[in-house]
Amino acid sequence: MAKLDGAYEEKIGLVETTDPEIDKPIFRRPGFDGIDKLGKMDERISVFLRKARDDTGLTREEVARYLGLSTQVFGRYEKAISKLHVTRLVHLSEVLGFHPMELVYAAAPHLFGQTAGEAADQIKLAKLIWTLPHSTVSTLVKLVDEMHAISSAGAAQTAKQLSAHQPENV
């Protein structure tokens, strides 16, 4: 069993908390307004699914049929009663035409940036990229790879310069 010494938690920003759905302490990353309960994320997922369905013009019955579910079972997702499994998320994204990351963003935007504005920019950029033709995406990947290499090299050079100016401990 892994030793919880706090180093890993600190490294990725986890905080020990409790949630009414789980009977033991859990570790979560705080969002922009603290740590949301898991039920709050379920509510955001349900709102997202309802809007995605409304945007298609499909009824709850039609979506349920596409998913091979009863209307009542699908309705439990839109009412935040049932938990969404990843396979169901993928199937819903196929049927309703959204990218799975859009639903993840709706549930936990803090995973996309340090601030709400940064997170909004990240998902906006991702959505723009998802709509580009492959030839443009391929060119963009090469450009971003080069930018990343330049940025990484610059950071390494700066670190080297800073360490060269540090006085040695005698």
C-alpha positions as CSV (number, residue, x, y, z in Angstrom):
1,M,0.0,0.0,0.0
2,A,1.3,3.5,-0.9
3,K,2.4,5.7,2.0
4,L,0.4,8.9,2.1
5,D,3.1,11.3,3.2
6,G,1.6,14.4,1.6
7,A,4.2,14.9,-1.2
8,Y,2.0,13.5,-4.0
9,E,-1.1,15.4,-2.7
10,E,0.9,18.6,-2.6
11,K,2.5,18.1,-6.0
12,I,-0.9,17.9,-7.8
13,G,-2.9,20.1,-5.4
14,L,-5.1,17.5,-3.7
15,V,-6.9,18.4,-0.5
16,E,-8.4,15.9,2.0
17,T,-12.2,16.4,2.2
18,T,-15.4,14.5,2.8
19,D,-18.4,14.0,0.7
20,P,-21.8,12.7,1.7
21,E,-21.7,10.1,-1.0
22,I,-18.5,8.4,0.3
23,D,-18.1,7.2,3.9
24,K,-14.3,7.7,4.0
25,P,-12.2,10.8,3.5
26,I,-11.3,11.5,-0.1
27,F,-8.8,13.8,-1.8
28,R,-9.9,16.4,-4.4
29,R,-8.5,19.4,-6.2
30,P,-10.4,22.5,-5.2
31,G,-12.3,24.3,-7.9
32,F,-12.5,28.1,-8.3
33,D,-14.9,28.4,-5.4
34,G,-13.6,25.6,-3.2
35,I,-14.4,21.9,-3.4
36,D,-17.7,21.0,-4.9
37,K,-19.5,17.9,-3.6
38,L,-19.7,15.1,-6.1
39,G,-23.5,15.6,-6.2
40,K,-22.9,19.2,-7.5
41,M,-20.9,17.8,-10.4
42,D,-23.7,15.3,-11.1
43,E,-26.1,18.3,-11.2
44,R,-23.9,20.1,-13.7
45,I,-23.7,16.9,-15.9
46,S,-27.5,16.7,-15.8
47,V,-27.9,20.3,-16.9
48,F,-25.4,19.8,-19.7
49,L,-27.2,16.6,-20.9
50,R,-30.5,18.3,-20.9
51,K,-29.2,21.3,-22.9
52,A,-27.3,19.0,-25.3
53,R,-30.6,17.1,-25.9
54,D,-32.6,20.3,-26.3
55,D,-30.0,21.6,-28.8
56,T,-30.6,18.6,-31.0
57,G,-34.4,18.9,-30.9
58,L,-34.7,15.3,-29.8
59,T,-37.2,14.2,-27.1
60,R,-36.1,12.3,-24.1
61,E,-37.9,9.3,-25.6
62,E,-35.9,9.5,-28.9
63,V,-32.6,9.8,-27.1
64,A,-33.4,6.9,-24.8
65,R,-34.2,4.8,-27.9
66,Y,-30.9,5.7,-29.6
67,L,-29.2,4.6,-26.4
68,G,-31.2,1.4,-26.0
69,L,-32.6,2.6,-22.7
70,S,-36.1,3.2,-21.4
71,T,-37.2,6.8,-21.2
72,Q,-37.2,6.5,-17.4
73,V,-33.6,5.2,-17.2
74,F,-32.3,8.0,-19.5
75,G,-34.3,10.5,-17.5
76,R,-32.3,9.6,-14.4
77,Y,-29.2,11.0,-16.1
78,E,-31.0,14.3,-16.8
79,K,-32.2,14.5,-13.2
80,A,-28.8,13.7,-11.6
81,I,-30.2,10.5,-10.1
82,S,-28.0,8.0,-11.9
83,K,-24.2,8.2,-12.3
84,L,-22.8,8.4,-15.8
85,H,-20.3,5.8,-16.8
86,V,-17.6,6.7,-19.3
87,T,-19.0,4.2,-21.9
88,R,-22.4,5.9,-21.6
89,L,-20.7,9.3,-21.9
90,V,-19.1,8.2,-25.1
91,H,-22.4,6.9,-26.4
92,L,-24.2,10.1,-25.5
93,S,-21.6,12.2,-27.2
94,E,-22.1,10.1,-30.4
95,V,-25.9,10.5,-30.2
96,L,-26.1,14.2,-29.1
97,G,-23.1,15.4,-31.1
98,F,-20.9,16.9,-28.3
99,H,-17.3,16.3,-27.5
100,P,-16.8,14.3,-24.3
101,M,-14.5,17.0,-22.9
102,E,-17.3,19.5,-23.1
103,L,-19.2,17.5,-20.5
104,V,-16.1,17.1,-18.3
105,Y,-15.6,20.9,-18.6
106,A,-19.2,21.5,-17.5
107,A,-18.7,19.2,-14.5
108,A,-15.3,20.3,-13.4
109,P,-14.0,23.5,-15.2
110,H,-11.1,23.8,-12.7
111,L,-9.4,20.9,-14.4
112,F,-8.9,23.1,-17.5
113,G,-7.1,26.1,-15.9
114,Q,-6.0,27.9,-12.8
115,T,-8.7,30.5,-13.1
116,A,-12.2,30.5,-14.6
117,G,-11.0,32.7,-17.4
118,E,-8.1,30.5,-18.2
119,A,-10.3,27.4,-18.2
120,A,-12.8,29.1,-20.5
121,D,-10.0,30.0,-22.9
122,Q,-8.7,26.4,-22.8
123,I,-12.1,24.9,-23.7
124,K,-12.8,27.6,-26.3
125,L,-9.4,26.8,-28.0
126,A,-10.1,23.1,-27.8
127,K,-13.5,23.5,-29.5
128,L,-12.0,25.7,-32.2
129,I,-9.3,23.0,-32.9
130,W,-11.9,20.2,-33.0
131,T,-13.6,21.9,-35.9
132,L,-10.5,22.5,-38.0
133,P,-9.7,20.3,-41.0
134,H,-7.0,17.7,-40.4
135,S,-4.4,19.5,-42.6
136,T,-4.7,22.6,-40.5
137,V,-4.5,20.6,-37.3
138,S,-1.4,18.8,-38.5
139,T,0.3,22.2,-39.3
140,L,-0.9,23.6,-35.9
141,V,0.6,20.6,-34.1
142,K,4.0,21.1,-35.7
143,L,3.8,24.8,-34.8
144,V,2.9,24.2,-31.2
145,D,5.6,21.5,-30.9
146,E,8.2,24.0,-32.0
147,M,6.8,26.7,-29.7
148,H,6.9,24.2,-26.8
149,A,10.5,23.2,-27.6
150,I,11.5,26.8,-27.7
151,S,9.7,27.6,-24.5
152,S,11.2,24.5,-22.7
153,A,14.7,25.4,-23.9
154,G,14.2,29.0,-22.7
155,A,13.1,27.8,-19.3
156,A,16.1,25.4,-19.1
157,Q,18.5,28.3,-20.1
158,T,16.9,30.6,-17.5
159,A,17.3,28.0,-14.8
160,K,20.9,27.4,-15.8
161,Q,21.6,31.1,-15.7
162,L,20.0,31.5,-12.3
163,S,21.9,28.7,-10.8
164,A,25.2,30.1,-12.2
165,H,24.5,33.3,-10.3
166,Q,23.8,31.6,-7.0
167,P,26.6,31.9,-4.4
168,E,28.1,28.6,-3.5
169,N,27.6,27.4,0.1
170,V,31.0,27.4,1.8
